[in-house]
Amino acid sequence: MKIYTTLQIGDFHLNHCEDYFLIENPGTNRTLMAVMDGCTMARDSYFASTLVARLLRKICITQGYQELHQPNLPAPSLEAQLKLVLSELMHSLKQMQGQLLLEQKDLLTTLILFLADKKQNNGLILAIGDGVVSVNGTVTVFDQDNKPDYLGFHLHENFDSWYDSLDQKIFVEHLRDVSIATDGITLFQPFHATANTETDPVDFLLHDLHFNEHEDMLDHKLKALEHQYGLRPSDDIAVIRAIYS
């Protein structure tokens, strides 16, 4: 398995990239990948997306230690582990909100989680808010008509009821080429008159295999989109692409 990532500030943002990503192992055979997109209209939205990544990292490391010290326990299902990760994340966010006296507008970020099991060759994707997912060539765009959902809206709801209401889930039966991305990937724009507007940045970034010999394949692709095709993302962009051999 090769995992490629990229993170880039969009042309419409001047000071901070509000997106972020995370890759961490919550166990021997499983990898959690996540992309976050902070709300531009919130306060310090780069903080919310980065905070979520840091908390997810802690949760994954803790779960990895638990597996190490209790090796005879059966592995939970993908759904059970993903729900546990999200439950611990929401609990930690509520704790941070109280400790740092944060308001709701300090904690507004979307989240796409992809939990992959390399031994079983399957995975589960959960999207909260807008974003783009590609599974073995099939693209799903989660677009909530410019009214995206954010984690901060749900911190004080009953977790089980809220989780049961989440319907942006994709179960991946065979892992071959899977990507998760923030919605900035759909917002490329030409920046000069000779730009090649027939090129589809989503297809180029999530399906095309050029530059796959480089660890920074997606960075190479972003440079190609800019310098060869005259296209740049107007919004921030975070992408994780996992290719399985």
HELIX and SHEET records of a PDB file:
HELIX    1   1 SER A   45  HIS A   69  1                                  25    
HELIX    2   2 LEU A   78  LEU A  100  1                                  23    
HELIX    3   3 GLN A  104  ASP A  106  5                                   3    
HELIX    4   4 LEU A  151  HIS A  154  5                                   4    
HELIX    5   5 PHE A  159  SER A  165  1                                   7    
HELIX    6   6 ASP A  183  THR A  186  5                                   4    
HELIX    7   7 PRO A  201  LEU A  206  1                                   6    
HELIX    8   8 MET A  217  HIS A  227  1                                  11    
SHEET    1   A 5 LYS A   2  GLN A   8  0                                        
SHEET    2   A 5 ILE A 237  ILE A 243 -1                                        
SHEET    3   A 5 ASP A 177  ALA A 181 -1                                        
SHEET    4   A 5 GLY A 131  VAL A 135 -1                                        
SHEET    5   A 5 THR A 138  PHE A 142 -1                                        
SHEET    1   B 5 ASP A  19  GLU A  24  0                                        
SHEET    2   B 5 ARG A  30  GLY A  38 -1                                        
SHEET    3   B 5 THR A 109  ASP A 117 -1                                        
SHEET    4   B 5 ASN A 122  ILE A 128 -1                                        
SHEET    5   B 5 LYS A 169  VAL A 172 -1                                        
SHEET    1   C 2 PHE A 188  PRO A 190  0                                        
SHEET    2   C 2 LEU A 231  PRO A 233 -1                                        
END                                                                             
